Amino acid sequence: MAQSNHTSEVTEFVLLGLTQSPNLKVILFLVFLTVYIMTWLGNLTIIMTVIFTHQLHTPMYFLLANLAFMDISDSTVTALKMLQGLITHSNTISYNWCTAQMFFFHFTASSVDFLLVVMAVDRYIAIYKPLQYLLIMNQAVCIRLVAGAWLGGFVHSIVQMAIFIQLPFCGPNILDNFFCDIPQVIKLVCIDTYAIELLMVANSGLIVAVMFFVLLISYAVILVKIRTHVTESKHKALSTCTTQIIVLSLNFGPAIFIYDRPFKVFPGDKIVSVMYTLITPMLNSMIFTLRNTEMRNSIRKLKRKILSSRNRTFD
């Protein structure tokens, strides 16, 4: 009936955030500001190292640099609003900004998931087709695969938003979260949402779960191949695959917990949300850097090169 009138009655949402304690808000602000800065520094270091190190101009590091860029984008969508709310005590967000935040969050987060699939394909080809690897994963193919990951994220998010913007909102407008996300916002709709929730679960949770288990099986096959064929690069390949499995679990595990069920509220939801929106983008860069000897050495060389060039400038 007056669906548009229902929607116009709710012009903003109130975010309850992580806590109502002023003192705790200050502590959380400092903690998550540090996390956000480390996310930027870690991922930007990876991007710049890959760009300025010729030895890293390979498909694997090209994909890693793009993952770092996606992680920065993903974290920024939620972190800035949360930090603003913690320091200014501004806990409202307009309907339009809430919709935009959900769109860009699902756009960047699902693009990360699709890129992790691409990275698994890259490792599969590197292990099973080593002689044809660079021919198959040439620059044009890599660019198309990354573009496909972004396109997949866009399509996923636009489908979510196409469903969302048709829903009527007539109050209440309180969201028990620190950012706008579909599971909480859907609960404020004026109509019965069970069918919509199932549709959202199918579009988000089911796809994520299937992707996760297929990827785990794929990496299991790759690990078997590595173990049964002893080569001089065996340990490097094993370390790379193990690293990607850890990152895979950090990205897909929390997403499955949040989205792979009808939208009921659980006590640990906020903690899991903090994990996959703020902590995981930071950990991705740390894991890839700390577990990758080639990346660590390249960062040290680039650092020495920058410092030596500065010293020559000052001299």
C-alpha positions as CSV (number, residue, x, y, z in Angstrom):
1,M,0.0,0.0,0.0
2,A,1.9,3.1,1.1
3,Q,5.2,1.4,1.1
4,S,7.1,4.6,0.2
5,N,5.3,6.5,3.0
6,H,6.5,3.8,5.5
7,T,10.0,4.2,4.3
8,S,10.0,8.0,4.6
9,E,8.9,7.8,8.2
10,V,12.3,6.4,9.1
11,T,14.9,9.0,8.1
12,E,17.7,7.8,10.3
13,F,18.8,4.9,12.5
14,V,20.3,4.9,16.0
15,L,23.4,2.7,16.4
16,L,23.8,1.4,19.9
17,G,27.5,0.7,19.2
18,L,29.8,-1.6,21.3
19,T,29.2,0.0,24.7
20,Q,27.4,2.9,26.4
21,S,30.2,3.5,28.9
22,P,32.0,6.8,28.2
23,N,35.2,5.6,29.7
24,L,35.1,2.3,27.8
25,K,34.4,4.3,24.6
26,V,37.6,6.2,24.9
27,I,39.6,3.0,25.4
28,L,37.9,1.3,22.5
29,F,38.5,4.4,20.3
30,L,42.2,4.2,21.0
31,V,42.3,0.4,20.4
32,F,40.4,0.4,17.1
33,L,42.2,3.6,15.9
34,T,45.4,1.6,16.3
35,V,43.9,-1.4,14.5
36,Y,42.8,0.8,11.6
37,I,46.1,2.6,11.3
38,M,47.9,-0.8,11.4
39,T,45.5,-2.0,8.7
40,W,46.5,0.9,6.5
41,L,50.2,0.6,7.2
42,G,50.4,-3.2,6.8
43,N,48.4,-3.4,3.6
44,L,49.9,-0.2,2.1
45,T,53.4,-1.7,2.8
46,I,52.4,-4.8,0.8
47,I,51.0,-2.7,-2.1
48,M,54.1,-0.5,-2.3
49,T,56.5,-3.4,-1.9
50,V,54.9,-5.3,-4.8
51,I,54.9,-2.2,-7.0
52,F,58.5,-1.3,-6.5
53,T,60.1,-4.8,-6.3
54,H,60.6,-6.3,-9.7
55,Q,61.0,-9.8,-8.3
56,L,57.5,-9.6,-7.0
57,H,55.9,-8.9,-10.3
58,T,54.3,-12.3,-10.4
59,P,50.7,-13.4,-10.5
60,M,50.6,-14.4,-6.9
61,Y,51.9,-11.1,-5.6
62,F,49.7,-9.1,-8.0
63,L,46.7,-10.8,-6.5
64,L,48.1,-10.2,-3.0
65,A,48.5,-6.5,-3.6
66,N,44.9,-6.4,-4.8
67,L,43.7,-8.2,-1.7
68,A,45.6,-5.6,0.4
69,F,43.8,-2.8,-1.4
70,M,40.4,-4.6,-0.9
71,D,41.2,-5.0,2.8
72,I,41.8,-1.3,3.2
73,S,38.6,-0.5,1.4
74,D,36.6,-3.1,3.4
75,S,37.9,-1.8,6.8
76,T,37.3,1.8,5.9
77,V,33.6,1.3,5.2
78,T,32.9,0.4,8.8
79,A,35.8,1.7,10.8
80,L,35.4,5.5,10.2
81,K,31.7,5.6,11.3
82,M,32.5,3.4,14.4
83,L,35.4,5.7,15.4
84,Q,33.3,8.8,14.9
85,G,30.6,7.3,17.1
86,L,33.1,6.4,19.9
87,I,34.8,9.8,20.0
88,T,31.9,12.2,19.3
89,H,29.1,10.2,20.8
90,S,27.2,10.7,17.5
91,N,25.2,7.5,17.3
92,T,22.8,8.2,14.4
93,I,23.1,7.5,10.7
94,S,20.7,8.6,8.0
95,Y,18.7,6.1,6.0
96,N,20.6,6.9,2.8
97,W,24.0,6.6,4.5
98,C,22.9,3.4,6.1
99,T,22.0,2.0,2.8
100,A,25.2,3.2,1.2
101,Q,27.3,1.6,4.0
102,M,25.6,-1.7,3.6
103,F,26.1,-1.6,-0.2
104,F,29.8,-0.8,0.0
105,F,30.4,-3.2,2.9
106,H,28.9,-6.1,1.0
107,F,30.6,-4.9,-2.2
108,T,34.1,-4.9,-0.8
109,A,33.7,-7.9,1.6
110,S,32.3,-10.2,-1.1
111,S,35.0,-9.0,-3.6
112,V,37.5,-10.2,-1.1
113,D,35.8,-13.6,-1.0
114,F,35.8,-13.9,-4.7
115,L,39.5,-12.8,-4.9
116,L,40.4,-15.5,-2.4
117,V,38.8,-18.0,-4.8
118,V,41.0,-16.5,-7.6
119,M,44.1,-16.9,-5.3
120,A,43.2,-20.6,-4.8
121,V,42.9,-21.1,-8.5
122,D,46.3,-19.4,-8.9
123,R,47.9,-21.8,-6.4
124,Y,46.2,-24.8,-8.1
125,I,47.7,-23.9,-11.5
126,A,51.1,-23.1,-10.0
127,I,51.2,-26.6,-8.4
128,Y,49.6,-28.7,-11.1
129,K,50.8,-26.8,-14.2
130,P,54.2,-25.3,-13.1
131,L,55.6,-25.2,-16.7
132,Q,52.6,-23.5,-18.1
133,Y,51.9,-21.3,-15.0
134,L,53.2,-18.0,-16.3
135,L,51.6,-18.6,-19.7
136,I,48.2,-19.4,-18.2
137,M,48.3,-16.7,-15.5
138,N,49.6,-13.9,-17.7
139,Q,49.0,-10.2,-16.9
140,A,45.9,-9.9,-19.0
141,V,44.3,-12.9,-17.3
142,C,45.2,-11.7,-13.8
143,I,43.6,-8.3,-14.5
144,R,40.5,-10.0,-15.8
145,L,40.3,-12.2,-12.8
146,V,40.6,-9.3,-10.4
147,A,38.0,-7.3,-12.4
148,G,35.8,-10.4,-12.2
149,A,36.2,-10.5,-8.4
150,W,35.1,-6.8,-8.2
151,L,32.2,-7.5,-10.6
152,G,31.1,-10.5,-8.5
153,G,31.1,-8.3,-5.4
154,F,29.2,-5.6,-7.1
155,V,26.5,-8.0,-8.4
156,H,26.1,-9.6,-5.0
157,S,25.7,-6.3,-3.3
158,I,23.4,-4.7,-5.8
159,V,21.1,-7.8,-5.5
160,Q,21.0,-7.3,-1.7
161,M,20.2,-3.6,-2.1
162,A,17.6,-4.1,-4.8
163,I,15.7,-6.2,-2.3
164,F,16.4,-3.9,0.7
165,I,15.3,-0.6,-0.8
166,Q,11.8,-2.0,-1.4
167,L,11.2,-2.8,2.2
168,P,8.9,-0.6,4.4
169,F,10.3,1.0,7.6
170,C,7.9,2.6,10.1
171,G,9.8,2.3,13.4
172,P,11.5,1.5,15.6
173,N,14.9,2.6,14.3
174,I,17.4,1.3,16.9
175,L,20.2,-1.0,15.6
176,D,22.1,-3.0,18.1
177,N,25.3,-2.8,16.2
178,F,28.2,-0.4,15.4
179,F,27.4,-0.2,11.7
180,C,24.5,-0.9,9.4
181,D,24.3,-4.5,8.3
182,I,21.4,-6.4,6.8
183,P,20.7,-8.9,9.7
184,Q,20.0,-6.0,12.1
185,V,18.3,-3.6,9.7
186,I,16.0,-6.3,8.3
187,K,14.5,-6.8,11.8
188,L,13.2,-3.2,11.7
189,V,11.0,-3.8,8.7
190,C,7.2,-3.4,9.2
191,I,6.3,-6.6,7.5
192,D,7.0,-10.3,8.2
193,T,10.6,-10.8,7.1
194,Y,11.0,-14.6,7.3
195,A,10.9,-15.2,3.5
196,I,13.1,-12.2,3.0
197,E,15.6,-13.5,5.5
198,L,15.7,-16.9,3.8
199,L,16.4,-15.1,0.5
200,M,19.2,-13.0,2.0
201,V,20.7,-16.2,3.6
202,A,20.6,-17.9,0.2
203,N,22.3,-14.9,-1.4
204,S,24.9,-14.4,1.3
205,G,25.3,-17.2,3.8
206,L,24.7,-20.2,1.5
207,I,27.0,-18.9,-1.2
208,V,29.8,-18.1,1.3
209,A,29.5,-21.5,3.0
210,V,29.6,-23.4,-0.4
211,M,32.6,-21.3,-1.5
212,F,34.4,-22.0,1.8
213,F,34.0,-25.7,1.7
214,V,34.9,-26.0,-2.0
215,L,38.0,-23.9,-1.3
216,L,39.0,-26.1,1.6
217,I,38.6,-29.2,-0.6
218,S,40.7,-27.5,-3.3
219,Y,43.5,-26.7,-0.9
220,A,43.4,-30.2,0.5
221,V,44.0,-31.5,-3.0
222,I,46.8,-29.0,-3.5
223,L,48.4,-30.0,-0.2
224,V,48.3,-33.7,-1.2
225,K,50.0,-32.9,-4.4
226,I,52.7,-31.0,-2.6
227,R,53.3,-33.8,-0.1
228,T,53.6,-36.5,-2.7
229,H,56.0,-34.6,-5.0
230,V,59.2,-33.7,-3.3
231,T,60.8,-30.6,-5.0
232,E,63.2,-27.9,-3.9
233,S,60.3,-25.4,-3.7
234,K,58.1,-27.8,-1.7
235,H,58.4,-25.9,1.6
236,K,57.7,-22.5,0.0
237,A,54.6,-23.9,-1.7
238,L,53.4,-25.5,1.5
239,S,53.9,-22.3,3.5
240,T,52.1,-20.2,0.8
241,C,49.1,-22.6,0.8
242,T,49.0,-22.8,4.6
243,T,49.0,-19.0,4.8
244,Q,46.1,-18.7,2.3
245,I,44.1,-21.3,4.3
246,I,44.5,-19.3,7.5
247,V,43.4,-16.1,5.7
248,L,40.5,-18.1,4.1
249,S,39.3,-19.2,7.5
250,L,39.6,-15.7,9.0
251,N,37.4,-14.3,6.2
252,F,34.8,-17.0,5.6
253,G,34.4,-18.3,9.2
254,P,32.9,-15.2,10.8
255,A,30.8,-14.5,7.6
256,I,29.3,-18.0,7.8
257,F,28.5,-17.4,11.5
258,I,26.6,-14.1,10.8
259,Y,24.9,-14.8,7.5
260,D,24.4,-18.5,7.2
261,R,21.3,-18.6,9.4
262,P,18.0,-16.7,9.7
263,F,18.7,-13.4,11.3
264,K,18.5,-14.1,15.0
265,V,20.5,-12.2,17.6
266,F,23.3,-14.0,19.4
267,P,25.4,-12.6,22.3
268,G,28.6,-13.1,20.2
269,D,27.4,-11.3,17.1
270,K,29.1,-8.0,17.8
271,I,32.4,-9.7,18.7
272,V,32.3,-11.7,15.4
273,S,31.4,-8.5,13.5
274,V,34.4,-6.7,15.0
275,M,36.5,-9.6,13.9
276,Y,35.6,-9.7,10.2
277,T,35.2,-6.0,9.7
278,L,38.2,-4.6,11.6
279,I,40.6,-7.3,12.9
280,T,40.7,-9.6,9.8
281,P,41.8,-6.9,7.3
282,M,44.7,-6.1,9.7
283,L,45.6,-9.7,10.3
284,N,45.6,-10.6,6.5
285,S,48.5,-8.2,5.9
286,M,50.4,-9.4,9.0
287,I,50.0,-13.1,8.2
288,F,51.1,-12.7,4.5
289,T,54.1,-10.6,5.6
290,L,55.2,-12.6,8.6
291,R,54.8,-16.0,6.9
292,N,56.3,-15.0,3.6
293,T,60.2,-14.9,3.6
294,E,60.3,-13.3,0.1
295,M,57.9,-10.6,1.2
296,R,59.8,-9.9,4.4
297,N,63.1,-9.7,2.6
298,S,61.6,-7.4,-0.1
299,I,60.3,-5.0,2.5
300,R,63.7,-4.8,4.2
301,K,65.4,-4.1,0.9
302,L,62.9,-1.5,-0.1
303,K,63.2,0.1,3.4
304,R,67.0,0.3,3.0
305,K,66.7,1.7,-0.5
306,I,64.4,4.5,0.8
307,L,66.6,5.3,3.7
308,S,69.7,5.4,1.6
309,S,68.1,7.7,-0.9
310,R,67.0,10.0,1.9
311,N,70.5,10.1,3.3
312,R,71.9,11.0,-0.2
313,T,69.3,13.8,-0.4
314,F,70.3,15.3,2.9
315,D,74.0,14.9,2.1
